């Protein structure tokens, strides 16, 4: 799990893939581009802007994103459901996944 929407890695996924393809020294031991592995990580919704959350949904898929809040800290997302709903094109299935369904799956919970 990578907090704050995956931070630098998610936001610069194109750059890290480009470096992997352009430079031999950026390969390390990765036979596939870095975003292949990043798509195996869960990211949270704490990015504060609908366009960044939309980007994450488009690039990494709605099944890899968990709702986050940062509660009780001062940087908390004060309306995490409102933040999710504010994304253009948000549908009920994705809303349910982000607002709890993915966490249930990721944590192996039974409800």
C-alpha positions as CSV (number, residue, x, y, z in Angstrom):
1,X,0.0,0.0,0.0
2,X,1.3,3.4,-0.9
3,X,-0.2,6.4,0.9
4,X,-1.1,9.8,-0.6
5,X,-2.1,8.4,-4.0
6,X,1.3,6.7,-4.3
7,X,3.2,10.0,-4.0
8,X,5.9,10.6,-6.6
9,X,5.7,7.1,-8.1
10,X,2.1,7.4,-9.2
11,X,2.3,11.0,-10.3
12,X,5.4,10.4,-12.4
13,X,4.7,6.9,-13.6
14,X,5.3,8.0,-17.2
15,X,8.7,9.4,-16.3
16,X,9.8,6.3,-14.5
17,X,8.7,4.1,-17.4
18,X,10.5,6.4,-19.8
19,X,13.7,6.2,-17.8
20,X,13.4,2.4,-17.7
21,X,13.1,2.2,-21.5
22,X,15.7,4.9,-22.3
23,X,18.5,4.0,-19.9
24,X,20.0,0.7,-19.1
25,X,21.1,1.9,-15.6
26,X,17.4,2.6,-14.8
27,X,16.4,-1.1,-15.3
28,X,17.8,-2.5,-12.0
29,X,16.5,-6.0,-11.9
30,X,13.1,-5.2,-13.4
31,X,12.3,-7.1,-16.6
32,X,9.1,-5.1,-17.1
33,X,8.5,-1.3,-16.8
34,X,8.1,0.0,-13.2
35,X,4.4,0.8,-13.6
36,X,3.7,-2.9,-14.2
37,X,4.8,-3.5,-10.6
38,X,3.1,-0.3,-9.3
39,X,-0.2,-1.6,-10.6
40,X,0.2,-4.4,-7.9
41,X,0.2,-1.8,-5.1
42,X,-2.9,-0.3,-3.5
43,X,-3.0,3.5,-3.5
44,X,-5.2,5.7,-1.4
45,X,-7.5,8.6,-2.4
46,X,-5.6,11.3,-0.4
47,X,-4.7,13.5,-3.3
48,X,-7.2,16.3,-2.6
49,X,-8.0,17.1,-6.3
50,X,-10.6,15.3,-8.4
51,X,-8.3,15.4,-11.5
52,X,-5.5,13.5,-9.7
53,X,-7.9,10.9,-8.4
54,X,-9.3,10.5,-12.0
55,X,-5.7,10.1,-13.2
56,X,-5.2,7.3,-10.7
57,X,-8.4,5.6,-11.7
58,X,-7.5,5.8,-15.4
59,X,-3.9,4.6,-15.0
60,X,-4.0,2.1,-12.1
61,X,-7.6,1.0,-12.2
62,X,-10.4,1.3,-9.6
63,X,-9.6,-2.0,-8.0
64,X,-6.2,-0.7,-6.7
65,X,-7.5,2.4,-4.9
66,X,-8.6,2.6,-1.2
67,X,-10.3,5.5,0.5
68,X,-8.0,7.4,2.8
69,X,-8.6,10.2,5.2
70,X,-5.5,11.1,7.3
71,X,-7.9,11.5,10.2
72,X,-7.3,12.8,12.9
73,X,-4.5,15.0,11.6
74,X,-4.8,18.5,10.4
75,X,-4.1,17.5,6.8
76,X,-7.1,15.1,6.8
77,X,-9.5,14.9,3.9
78,X,-12.5,16.3,5.7
79,X,-15.1,14.8,3.2
80,X,-13.5,11.6,1.8
81,X,-16.8,10.4,0.2
82,X,-17.4,13.9,-1.3
83,X,-13.9,13.8,-2.7
84,X,-14.6,10.5,-4.4
85,X,-18.0,11.6,-5.7
86,X,-16.5,14.8,-7.1
87,X,-14.5,12.9,-9.8
88,X,-16.0,13.2,-13.3
89,X,-17.6,10.0,-14.5
90,X,-17.8,8.3,-11.0
91,X,-20.2,5.4,-11.2
92,X,-21.8,3.4,-8.3
93,X,-19.6,0.3,-8.8
94,X,-16.4,2.4,-8.6
95,X,-17.7,4.4,-5.7
96,X,-18.5,1.2,-3.7
97,X,-15.1,-0.2,-4.5
98,X,-13.2,3.0,-3.4
99,X,-15.3,3.6,-0.3
100,X,-14.8,0.2,1.3
101,X,-15.0,-2.7,-1.1
102,X,-11.3,-2.6,-2.0
103,X,-10.3,-2.3,1.6
104,X,-12.4,-5.3,2.5
105,X,-10.6,-7.3,-0.3
106,X,-7.1,-6.0,0.4
107,X,-7.3,-6.7,4.1
108,X,-9.0,-10.1,3.7
109,X,-12.0,-9.2,5.8
110,X,-15.4,-10.8,5.7
111,X,-18.5,-8.6,6.1
